[in-house]
Each structure stands twice: as C-alpha cells, then as structure tokens.
Amino acid sequence: MAIVRIPTPLRPLAGGQSQVEVDARRVSQALEVLESRHPGLRAKILDESGAIRRFVNLYVGTLDVRDREGLATPLRAEDVISIVPAIAGGAGVQDLLREARQRVPETTPADAATEMAASKPLVLDVREADEWQAGHVPGATHLSRGVLEMRIEGVEPDRHRRILLYCAGGNRSLLAAESLQRLGYDNLASVTGGFKRWKDEGRPFVTPVALSAEDRLRYARHLSIPEVGEAGQEKLLKAKVLLVGAGGLGSPAAFYLAAAGVGTITLVDDDVVDASNLQRQILHDTRRIGQPKVESARDTLLALNPGIKVVGVRERVTSGNVERLFAGHDVVLDGSDNFATRYLVNDACVKLRIPNVHGSVYRFDGQVSVFWPGRGPCYRCLYPEPPPPELAPSCAEAGVLGILPGVIGLLEAVETLKILLGKGTSLVGRLLVYDALEASFTELKLRRDPNCRWCGEGKPFPGYVDYEEFCAARPA
C-alpha cells in the first residue's frame, strides 16, 4: 500500500485524516482511489482537464512528479505521495468553507427545531464519538465525518429525504453536506452555529449512557451495524424486559437478550429445575437440579454478561400480582405453556399498554406473534377463550422436540430487540407458524376484533379471569 499525505487545508474533505492508504500502481490511480473514498478531493488537486493545478505540487518521496512521469509516475508499496498546496496563513480552509456556503443551504437551530417538530427529517450529528457522548440533539443519528461517505447509504438510501446536519460550530457540517451533495443527496441543510448554539439557546439535548471500553469490545458487532450503532446499544442497555417463564422458551430468549446487552431482564417463574427440563431448558444444568429456576437462570445469564441486571422473581403469575410484576417494563416476552398464564399475560399487557411477544410450542409445531396494544389485535382476538382442558395437553403430556423451543424462543428474542430498537417490521397482526418436520414457515394474517372485550376501541377493561383448570400446567 502507498500512502497519500493530506495537507491541513484539505483534511476536512478527507474526514480529518492526515494520511490515507491506497492500493495503486500509479499516481493517477492513487488519486482515483482517493476520490472514490472522499469525493471532491481530486478537484482540489487537478483542474477540469485533469492536469495538476498550478498552485499544487505532488511529490513521490522527495521528487516532484513533474520531474518524473507526471500522473503516470509508478508507485511502489512503500512510496509516500505528498500533496503540497500553496498556503498563506490558513486561508485554504476558509476558501473551502466559503465555497461550501455557496452550495449548501443553512438553517438556524430555531428553524431546525421547528422542522423536526413538524416533520421527520433525518438529523445527522457528524461530530466525533467523544463529542456525541458529551451530549447531542434528541433523535439525532451519529455518523462521524470520517465515515460519512462510506456509511450514509446504510443509514439513509433515499437521496431525496430531508437531512439536517450539525457539528460543534457549523463548519464540519457544511463540508459534510457538500460531500453528500456530490453523492446525489439533494435536500440538505447545515445547522449554523452547530450544537454549541443549540445548547446556548436553551434547547433540549440528550446525554447518552457512556459505553465503557469493555462495552465497546463486547458489543462491537452491534456498534458496526447502522441500524443499531451506539444509539441503539444505549437503548438496549436502558431497556427492561420481563420474561414469563425460565423454561424452554425463556431459556434461549433470555440467553440472547442478555448477550445483546438488554440492561434489565426480569425472570418470573415459581418452579425448580427438574431432570426432565434439561432436554430443552438450556439455562440450567444437572448440577442445579432442585434449585429454583430463577436463581439458576440468573447465575447463567450473569456469567455470560455481568454488565446487565438480572432480577429473579419466584412467583406464579396470577391476577393478584400480574400488574405489579409487569409495571415498568418495556416488553413482556411470554414463555408460558398454559392458558391460565397466557390469558393473564395478554390481559395485563392490554391494560398496561405493553408489547406482548408471544411464543408457543407443541411437539413439532411452533407459533410466534407480537400483540401490541393500540397497534394490532390481542391474543383474545385470535382465541377469545381457551379450549377445554382435554384439548389442551401440556408439554409433559404431549411432548415437545427439545430443539423446537430454541427456534421459537430465538424468534421471540429477535422480535423483542426489534421493538426495543424501533427497527424493522414486527409480527404485529401476523402469526408465524413453524413446522419442524416439514422445515417450513407459514405466515398468517391476524384480524383485530372490533368487539373484543379487552382491546376493542373504547371498551372498559373487563377484569382478569383465572382459568383454574389450567393452573397445573407448567412453563415450557
């Protein structure tokens, strides 16, 4: 790899970098690579005819390329290309900013705030990570200037969407907006005065949870995904998820929610570990037979991720405690395998307006859905009442393929993370049916019953029903 040294006046166009590695055999190819990464930089070096500008010199090592083969000068892997423009007291940067202001519209923080309240522009913070951590505009997306051109399409592929950019004082955002214009984005504005003026005018800002060095290492693969990134990981670390049951469905779901960094995981289960559980309930092991499941699960999850909080509640969910247990949580993940609990989970989630991630298994079949109050049907829209006991055998009676709860529990975990991150399309209004023997998924549309006594519009909450005949069944 050859190295191109970027002079100070041109560094704003190169994301602030002082040098860039390029894989090229000639100087001309090196400039092409440079332009592909940092659009607009080559125009500062070459004129419209492709010749080196008269106020710029290019050196390979200590020799001016004009004294060698010009832009066709060959390169070796260890060569250093130096761009040496004429400078006079730093006026180069001011020239760049002056030119940018001629092309990029600017907006004040007041107008930006009004626009954000009235519509949904994409607000880009192009500062560095440490600046973002010190505070940022609510709802902004962090995309530092150095990676802007490489990652913008992953964040916003629509080149006509309205985008507001800001930095600390309004200069970097101008140059960033100019770079996006060269990529085809045509509805941009830079916020004058940047974040400093935003704060000085008394506008609200967010100070995020600071990710530690250990967090950055543990969640590195999340941080590199535009749909998650630092802002998304912060959401996960602040989130509270309650799992009903630390059994077959709760085990894989809890494992992956803990690994993903969900900050608080509450497990509700009154059972103890039994040898028959170990065929599918992977939170537990042989050494813990006879131990309360919530204690066993807590030990396992904290061994995986000691940076989260795991709360174990050794209680059975009943009409008398369900609201107390669920209150304050962002999502409830239902890992139960009996109708008494399933209907209590649904009814409490409807009353408390909490998304209910549903999963169920039977022998080789599984079902997954999301019942989100106000956005789609509830479980009672699908099944207004439970079937008679003789038609609803428990897993102990009917059996279940041990791996099946793993598949369904992981799908529940995926839906939970999507809800917490506010990304993707959830399974609201859809039932995903999995047939393990056929290796097939079938998606069914669910209809919201306008006359549903629990979730129907304007219907008073009718209260909880304890289906006593199902209470002997245990979580999957």
Backbone torsions as a table, in degrees:
resi	resn	phi	psi	omega
1	MET	NA	131.1	171.4
2	ALA	-85.8	161.5	-179.3
3	ILE	-118.9	132.1	174.2
4	VAL	-105.0	119.9	176.9
5	ARG	-86.2	126.4	-176.5
6	ILE	-99.0	122.6	178.6
7	PRO	-71.2	158.1	-176.2
8	THR	-52.4	-44.5	-177.7
9	PRO	-62.4	-23.5	-176.8
10	LEU	-100.8	-4.8	-176.3
11	ARG	-63.2	-33.6	176.5
12	PRO	-57.5	-29.4	178.4
13	LEU	-79.7	-13.9	-179.5
14	ALA	-110.2	27.6	178.3
15	GLY	66.7	24.2	178.7
16	GLY	83.7	1.5	-177.1
17	GLN	-76.2	143.9	177.7
18	SER	-90.7	-20.5	176.2
19	GLN	-154.0	152.6	-176.9
20	VAL	-133.9	132.3	175.7
21	GLU	-83.2	136.7	179.3
22	VAL	-134.6	145.2	175.2
23	ASP	-100.8	99.2	-174.4
24	ALA	-151.5	152.4	179.4
25	ARG	-101.8	-16.7	179.0
26	ARG	-138.4	161.6	-179.4
27	VAL	-59.9	-41.0	-179.6
28	SER	-60.0	-40.5	178.4
29	GLN	-67.4	-36.4	178.0
30	ALA	-61.2	-40.6	179.0
31	LEU	-68.7	-33.1	176.7
32	GLU	-65.4	-43.0	177.9
33	VAL	-63.0	-42.5	179.6
34	LEU	-60.3	-43.2	-179.6
35	GLU	-66.5	-37.7	-179.4
36	SER	-64.5	-31.1	-180.0
37	ARG	-87.6	-35.2	-175.6
38	HIS	-133.1	80.0	-176.6
39	PRO	-54.9	137.5	178.5
40	GLY	99.4	-15.0	-177.8
41	LEU	-72.1	-39.1	-178.0
42	ARG	-63.6	-32.2	-178.8
43	ALA	-65.6	-20.9	176.2
44	LYS	-81.5	-12.6	-176.2
45	ILE	-107.7	-39.7	-178.6
46	LEU	-113.8	148.4	177.0
47	ASP	-86.4	-174.0	-175.5
48	GLU	-61.7	-27.2	180.0
49	SER	-86.1	-3.6	179.3
50	GLY	90.6	7.4	178.4
51	ALA	-91.4	154.7	178.2
52	ILE	-65.0	131.4	-179.0
53	ARG	-62.7	150.8	-173.1
54	ARG	-71.2	-17.2	178.1
55	PHE	-102.0	16.2	178.9
56	VAL	-130.0	140.9	172.7
57	ASN	-120.0	144.5	175.7
58	LEU	-117.7	129.0	179.4
59	TYR	-119.2	139.5	166.5
60	VAL	-110.3	111.3	-170.5
61	GLY	68.5	-123.9	-179.9
62	THR	-106.1	6.3	-175.9
63	LEU	-110.3	132.5	175.6
64	ASP	-67.6	132.1	-178.0
65	VAL	-63.3	-22.4	177.3
66	ARG	-64.9	-24.8	178.5
67	ASP	-90.2	1.1	178.2
68	ARG	-118.1	-114.0	-177.6
69	GLU	-114.6	23.3	179.2
70	GLY	63.1	-140.6	-179.6
71	LEU	-67.6	-14.5	177.3
72	ALA	-87.1	3.7	-179.7
73	THR	-57.1	125.8	-178.5
74	PRO	-70.7	155.2	-179.5
75	LEU	-122.0	144.7	170.2
76	ARG	-106.5	166.4	-174.5
77	ALA	-58.9	-33.4	-174.8
78	GLU	-93.1	3.6	-175.7
79	ASP	-70.2	150.2	176.0
80	VAL	-119.0	124.8	176.8
81	ILE	-99.8	124.1	178.8
82	SER	-108.6	127.7	174.5
83	ILE	-95.8	119.9	-174.9
84	VAL	-123.2	93.3	178.7
85	PRO	-86.8	161.0	172.0
86	ALA	-71.8	132.5	-179.5
87	ILE	-129.9	155.4	178.9
88	ALA	-150.8	88.0	175.0
89	GLY	68.5	23.6	174.4
90	GLY	85.6	13.8	-178.5
91	ALA	-67.4	-15.7	-177.3
92	GLY	-59.9	-44.2	-179.7
93	VAL	-64.5	-42.1	179.5
94	GLN	-63.1	-35.4	176.1
95	ASP	-62.6	-43.0	179.2
96	LEU	-61.7	-43.1	-179.3
97	LEU	-67.7	-39.0	178.6
98	ARG	-62.2	-42.9	178.8
99	GLU	-66.0	-39.2	-179.8
100	ALA	-63.6	-40.2	-179.0
101	ARG	-65.7	-23.4	177.2
102	GLN	-74.0	-21.6	-175.6
103	ARG	-109.8	-26.4	-173.4
104	VAL	-106.4	123.7	175.1
105	PRO	-65.3	148.3	175.9
106	GLU	-119.5	154.8	178.8
107	THR	-138.6	151.9	179.5
108	THR	-82.7	160.3	174.5
109	PRO	-56.4	-37.6	179.8
110	ALA	-62.7	-47.0	179.7
111	ASP	-66.9	-36.2	178.1
112	ALA	-63.4	-43.1	179.1
113	ALA	-62.9	-40.6	178.0
114	THR	-63.2	-43.4	-179.8
115	GLU	-64.9	-39.9	179.4
116	MET	-64.5	-35.4	179.7
117	ALA	-74.0	-31.4	-175.2
118	ALA	-87.2	-29.1	-177.0
119	SER	-140.3	-165.8	-177.2
120	LYS	-125.3	65.8	175.9
121	PRO	-70.6	156.2	171.4
122	LEU	-81.4	122.3	179.8
123	VAL	-103.9	116.4	-176.5
124	LEU	-106.5	124.9	172.3
125	ASP	-97.0	113.2	-174.5
126	VAL	-101.3	16.9	178.1
127	ARG	-78.3	178.0	178.0
128	GLU	-78.9	167.2	-174.0
129	ALA	-60.6	-39.9	-178.5
130	ASP	-67.5	-32.1	177.0
131	GLU	-69.2	-42.1	177.2
132	TRP	-59.3	-43.7	-178.2
133	GLN	-64.8	-27.9	-180.0
134	ALA	-73.6	-14.6	179.5
135	GLY	146.2	145.2	179.6
136	HIS	-152.8	168.0	-179.5
137	VAL	-67.1	133.0	179.2
138	PRO	-56.9	133.5	178.2
139	GLY	83.9	-0.9	-179.1
140	ALA	-74.8	156.1	174.4
141	THR	-108.7	131.2	-178.6
142	HIS	-88.9	124.3	177.2
143	LEU	-148.9	93.1	-171.7
144	SER	-60.5	153.6	-175.9
145	ARG	-55.2	-35.0	-176.1
146	GLY	-67.5	-22.9	-178.2
147	VAL	-117.7	7.8	-172.5
148	LEU	-55.8	-54.0	-175.1
149	GLU	-64.0	-32.7	-177.0
150	MET	-77.6	-26.8	-171.6
151	ARG	-113.9	-7.6	-173.8
152	ILE	-61.6	-37.0	-178.3
153	GLU	-65.7	-31.8	176.6
154	GLY	-70.7	-29.5	178.9
155	VAL	-83.4	-44.6	-178.5
156	GLU	-145.5	97.6	179.1
157	PRO	-74.9	-18.8	-178.1
158	ASP	-79.3	109.3	-176.6
159	ARG	-77.2	-2.5	179.0
160	HIS	-106.5	-1.7	-179.8
161	ARG	-70.5	145.8	177.2
162	ARG	-67.3	128.6	-179.7
163	ILE	-130.1	127.7	173.5
164	LEU	-108.9	127.4	-178.9
165	LEU	-113.9	140.5	174.3
166	TYR	-141.9	155.0	174.8
167	CYS	-131.5	-150.5	-179.5
168	ALA	-75.0	-45.8	-175.0
169	GLY	-127.7	-2.8	175.8
170	GLY	107.9	-4.4	-179.1
171	ASN	-87.4	-50.1	-179.8
172	ARG	-61.3	-36.3	-179.6
173	SER	-67.1	-31.4	175.1
174	LEU	-62.3	-49.6	-179.0
175	LEU	-67.9	-35.1	177.1
176	ALA	-65.1	-42.9	178.7
177	ALA	-63.1	-38.6	177.9
178	GLU	-62.5	-40.3	177.2
179	SER	-63.0	-41.4	179.1
180	LEU	-66.6	-35.2	175.8
181	GLN	-59.0	-40.9	179.5
182	ARG	-67.3	-21.0	176.1
183	LEU	-88.5	0.3	176.3
184	GLY	104.1	-0.3	177.6
185	TYR	-76.7	124.4	-166.9
186	ASP	-121.8	12.5	-179.0
187	ASN	-134.7	66.9	-170.3
188	LEU	-116.0	159.0	169.2
189	ALA	-154.9	143.2	176.0
190	SER	-101.7	136.6	-177.9
191	VAL	-83.9	115.6	-178.4
192	THR	-66.6	138.8	180.0
193	GLY	80.6	-14.1	175.0
194	GLY	58.6	-154.6	-175.1
195	PHE	-66.7	-31.5	179.3
196	LYS	-60.8	-47.4	179.8
197	ARG	-67.0	-37.7	177.6
198	TRP	-55.9	-48.0	179.7
199	LYS	-68.9	-42.5	-177.8
200	ASP	-60.3	-28.9	178.3
201	GLU	-83.7	3.5	175.8
202	GLY	79.8	21.0	-179.5
203	ARG	-81.9	153.1	-175.9
204	PRO	-67.7	147.9	173.8
205	PHE	-144.5	162.6	-175.1
206	VAL	-111.9	133.3	170.3
207	THR	-106.1	106.5	-172.1
208	PRO	-74.3	166.7	171.4
209	VAL	-64.3	126.0	-178.1
210	ALA	-77.6	123.4	176.7
211	LEU	-77.8	129.1	178.0
212	SER	-76.2	170.2	176.5
213	ALA	-60.2	-37.0	178.4
214	GLU	-66.3	-40.7	176.8
215	ASP	-60.6	-44.9	-178.2
216	ARG	-62.3	-34.6	177.4
217	LEU	-73.4	-46.9	-176.8
218	ARG	-63.2	-42.7	-174.2
219	TYR	-103.9	24.7	-175.4
220	ALA	-56.0	-38.8	-178.1
221	ARG	-70.7	-27.7	173.0
222	HIS	-72.5	-42.7	-175.6
223	LEU	-63.8	-26.2	-178.6
224	SER	-84.3	-7.0	178.5
225	ILE	-92.0	122.0	-179.8
226	PRO	-56.7	-34.2	-178.2
227	GLU	-71.2	-14.4	176.6
228	VAL	-112.8	-75.3	178.2
229	GLY	59.6	-168.7	-179.0
230	GLU	-65.7	-41.2	-178.3
231	ALA	-63.1	-42.1	179.3
232	GLY	-67.0	-41.2	179.2
233	GLN	-64.9	-34.8	176.1
234	GLU	-63.5	-39.9	177.0
235	LYS	-60.3	-43.6	-179.1
236	LEU	-64.2	-42.4	-178.7
237	LEU	-65.8	-26.8	178.3
238	LYS	-87.5	-11.6	-170.8
239	ALA	-76.1	154.7	176.1
240	LYS	-127.9	119.0	-179.0
241	VAL	-121.9	132.7	176.3
242	LEU	-106.6	130.5	177.1
243	LEU	-109.7	125.2	176.0
244	VAL	-89.4	105.5	-178.8
245	GLY	101.1	129.3	175.0
246	ALA	-110.0	43.6	-177.1
247	GLY	-107.8	-135.6	-173.6
248	GLY	-64.2	-44.7	179.2
249	LEU	-80.1	-40.4	-178.8
250	GLY	-66.7	-30.6	-176.6
251	SER	-61.3	-59.3	-179.3
252	PRO	-66.2	-36.0	180.0
253	ALA	-63.1	-47.6	-178.8
254	ALA	-64.2	-41.0	178.8
255	PHE	-54.1	-51.5	-174.5
256	TYR	-78.2	-28.8	174.0
257	LEU	-67.7	-38.3	176.3
258	ALA	-65.8	-44.4	179.7
259	ALA	-62.6	-34.7	-178.9
260	ALA	-74.4	-13.4	177.9
261	GLY	93.3	25.3	173.1
262	VAL	-65.0	120.9	-166.2
263	GLY	-62.8	-39.9	179.6
264	THR	-130.8	121.8	177.3
265	ILE	-118.2	120.1	177.7
266	THR	-105.7	127.1	179.3
267	LEU	-111.9	125.8	179.9
268	VAL	-116.0	116.6	-179.1
269	ASP	-165.2	134.2	-178.7
270	ASP	-103.2	5.1	-172.7
271	ASP	-91.4	169.3	173.6
272	VAL	-114.2	161.0	-178.6
273	VAL	-70.9	130.1	178.5
274	ASP	-121.2	151.7	-178.5
275	ALA	-57.7	-32.4	-179.4
276	SER	-71.1	-15.5	178.7
277	ASN	-74.1	-28.0	-165.6
278	LEU	-70.4	-11.1	176.3
279	GLN	-68.5	-16.5	-176.0
280	ARG	-148.1	-19.5	-174.5
281	GLN	-94.8	83.5	-166.3
282	ILE	-76.4	-1.9	172.7
283	LEU	-72.0	-17.1	-171.9
284	HIS	-116.0	165.1	176.5
285	ASP	-143.1	176.9	-173.3
286	THR	-60.1	-34.6	-178.6
287	ARG	-65.0	-19.6	-174.2
288	ARG	-102.6	12.2	176.7
289	ILE	-58.7	129.4	-177.5
290	GLY	93.0	-11.9	179.3
291	GLN	-85.0	144.8	175.8
292	PRO	-55.3	136.6	-176.5
293	LYS	-61.0	-37.2	-177.6
294	VAL	-66.8	-32.4	177.0
295	GLU	-71.7	-44.7	178.0
296	SER	-60.2	-45.6	-179.3
297	ALA	-63.4	-41.7	-179.5
298	ARG	-61.2	-44.2	179.0
299	ASP	-61.0	-41.9	-178.8
300	THR	-65.9	-45.5	-175.7
301	LEU	-69.4	-38.5	179.5
302	LEU	-72.9	-27.5	173.6
303	ALA	-66.9	-34.1	177.7
304	LEU	-73.9	-45.9	-177.0
305	ASN	-142.8	92.9	-179.0
306	PRO	-71.5	-6.1	-177.8
307	GLY	-86.0	0.4	179.4
308	ILE	-109.7	173.0	177.4
309	LYS	-109.7	128.0	178.6
310	VAL	-119.9	121.3	-178.8
311	VAL	-109.5	122.2	177.5
312	GLY	-103.7	125.9	180.0
313	VAL	-119.0	109.9	-178.2
314	ARG	-88.8	76.4	178.5
315	GLU	-142.7	154.5	168.7
316	ARG	-87.9	139.4	178.5
317	VAL	-71.6	124.3	179.2
318	THR	-133.7	171.0	177.4
319	SER	-64.5	-21.6	-178.3
320	GLY	-83.0	-21.9	-176.9
321	ASN	-121.0	-5.5	-169.8
322	VAL	-62.3	-40.4	-179.4
323	GLU	-69.5	-38.7	177.6
324	ARG	-63.0	-40.5	-178.6
325	LEU	-68.7	-41.1	-172.7
326	PHE	-81.8	-25.4	-173.0
327	ALA	-56.5	136.7	175.4
328	GLY	88.0	-2.5	179.9
329	HIS	-95.7	149.8	-178.7
330	ASP	-83.8	-33.1	-178.3
331	VAL	-145.4	144.0	170.1
332	VAL	-111.9	127.5	177.5
333	LEU	-107.3	117.2	-175.0
334	ASP	-88.6	111.2	176.1
335	GLY	-113.2	22.4	-178.4
336	SER	-80.1	166.0	178.1
337	ASP	-137.5	38.2	174.4
338	ASN	-148.3	148.6	-173.3
339	PHE	-70.6	-30.9	179.0
340	ALA	-56.9	-47.7	180.0
341	THR	-71.5	-40.8	-175.5
342	ARG	-59.8	-42.1	179.6
343	TYR	-72.5	-35.4	175.8
344	LEU	-63.8	-41.6	177.5
345	VAL	-59.9	-47.8	-179.7
346	ASN	-59.9	-49.6	-172.8
347	ASP	-66.0	-39.9	179.6
348	ALA	-68.3	-39.3	178.8
349	CYS	-64.6	-38.2	176.7
350	VAL	-62.6	-46.2	-177.3
351	LYS	-67.0	-40.5	-176.4
352	LEU	-89.9	-2.8	178.3
353	ARG	61.3	45.5	179.6
354	ILE	-111.6	133.3	175.3
355	PRO	-59.3	136.3	-178.8
356	ASN	-115.1	109.9	178.5
357	VAL	-90.6	115.2	-170.4
358	HIS	-102.8	137.8	171.8
359	GLY	-144.3	146.1	177.5
360	SER	-150.6	151.1	-178.3
361	VAL	-136.8	152.1	177.3
362	TYR	-157.9	110.7	-179.8
363	ARG	55.4	-96.5	-179.5
364	PHE	-114.4	7.6	-175.2
365	ASP	-114.4	144.9	177.0
366	GLY	-139.7	155.1	178.4
367	GLN	-135.2	143.2	177.4
368	VAL	-138.2	139.4	173.2
369	SER	-158.2	173.7	174.8
370	VAL	-127.3	122.6	176.8
371	PHE	-106.9	104.2	-172.3
372	TRP	-115.6	107.7	-176.8
373	PRO	-53.3	131.8	179.3
374	GLY	87.7	-12.9	-178.3
375	ARG	-115.5	-12.9	-178.1
376	GLY	-174.9	-170.8	-178.0
377	PRO	-68.6	161.8	172.8
378	CYS	-104.3	177.1	-177.9
379	TYR	-62.3	-32.2	-179.6
380	ARG	-73.9	-21.6	172.6
381	CYS	-65.3	-33.9	179.5
382	LEU	-79.7	-47.0	179.9
383	TYR	-132.9	92.4	-176.9
384	PRO	-57.1	-33.2	-179.7
385	GLU	-140.7	154.9	177.8
386	PRO	-72.9	156.0	175.6
387	PRO	-74.2	167.2	176.3
388	PRO	-64.7	152.5	-174.4
389	PRO	-53.5	-36.7	-176.8
390	GLU	-67.5	-17.3	178.3
391	LEU	-101.1	6.5	-176.9
392	ALA	-133.4	67.4	179.9
393	PRO	-67.8	149.8	176.9
394	SER	-78.6	172.7	177.2
395	CYS	-60.9	-34.8	-180.0
396	ALA	-62.7	-34.2	-178.6
397	GLU	-85.4	-43.2	-173.7
398	ALA	-93.1	-23.8	-177.3
399	GLY	83.6	159.3	177.6
400	VAL	-153.2	138.1	174.7
401	LEU	-62.0	125.7	-170.7
402	GLY	-57.5	-32.2	-177.9
403	ILE	-78.7	-24.3	-174.1
404	LEU	-57.0	-45.6	177.1
405	PRO	-60.0	-27.1	176.0
406	GLY	-63.4	-44.4	178.9
407	VAL	-62.8	-49.5	-175.7
408	ILE	-71.1	-41.5	178.7
409	GLY	-61.5	-37.8	178.1
410	LEU	-67.9	-38.3	176.5
411	LEU	-63.9	-37.0	175.6
412	GLU	-63.1	-40.6	178.8
413	ALA	-63.5	-40.7	178.0
414	VAL	-60.4	-47.1	179.9
415	GLU	-62.4	-37.2	178.8
416	THR	-63.7	-46.1	179.4
417	LEU	-63.5	-38.9	178.2
418	LYS	-61.5	-40.7	178.5
419	ILE	-64.6	-45.9	-178.0
420	LEU	-64.8	-36.8	-179.0
421	LEU	-83.6	-17.7	-176.0
422	GLY	69.7	35.3	-176.9
423	LYS	-123.1	152.8	174.2
424	GLY	74.9	-173.0	179.5
425	THR	-111.9	117.2	-177.2
426	SER	-77.5	174.3	179.2
427	LEU	-86.1	21.8	175.0
428	VAL	-60.7	128.1	179.2
429	GLY	77.0	9.2	179.5
430	ARG	-136.0	142.9	175.2
431	LEU	-116.0	119.8	178.9
432	LEU	-96.2	118.3	-176.2
433	VAL	-109.4	126.9	-177.7
434	TYR	-113.6	127.8	175.7
435	ASP	-111.5	106.4	-175.7
436	ALA	-68.4	-35.3	-179.2
437	LEU	-67.1	-35.6	179.7
438	GLU	-92.3	-6.8	-175.4
439	ALA	51.8	50.5	-176.0
440	SER	-134.4	147.9	171.8
441	PHE	-113.4	137.5	175.4
442	THR	-125.6	132.2	179.0
443	GLU	-106.1	126.6	-179.5
444	LEU	-117.4	138.9	177.4
445	LYS	-81.9	137.7	178.9
446	LEU	-106.7	141.5	-178.0
447	ARG	-105.2	134.1	175.2
448	ARG	-80.5	126.3	-179.3
449	ASP	-82.9	112.0	-178.4
450	PRO	-63.1	-19.2	-179.5
451	ASN	-99.8	8.9	179.8
452	CYS	-57.9	128.5	-176.5
453	ARG	-67.6	-20.9	-176.5
454	TRP	-98.0	-44.8	-175.1
455	CYS	-112.6	1.3	179.1
456	GLY	-60.9	142.6	-176.6
457	GLU	-58.6	125.9	176.4
458	GLY	78.2	2.1	-178.8
459	LYS	-80.4	132.6	175.3
460	PRO	-69.3	145.1	179.9
461	PHE	-63.4	123.1	-172.7
462	PRO	-82.4	-4.6	-179.3
463	GLY	100.4	174.3	-177.4
464	TYR	-93.9	151.4	177.7
465	VAL	-121.8	123.9	174.9
466	ASP	-93.6	110.9	177.9
467	TYR	-87.2	84.5	-169.7
468	GLU	-59.0	-32.8	-174.4
469	GLU	-66.7	-15.0	-178.8
470	PHE	-101.9	-0.5	-170.2
471	CYS	-71.3	-13.2	179.6
472	ALA	-79.0	-16.4	-179.0
473	ALA	-70.6	150.9	-175.8
474	ARG	-111.0	159.8	176.0
475	PRO	-59.8	153.7	-178.8
476	ALA	-68.2	NA	NA
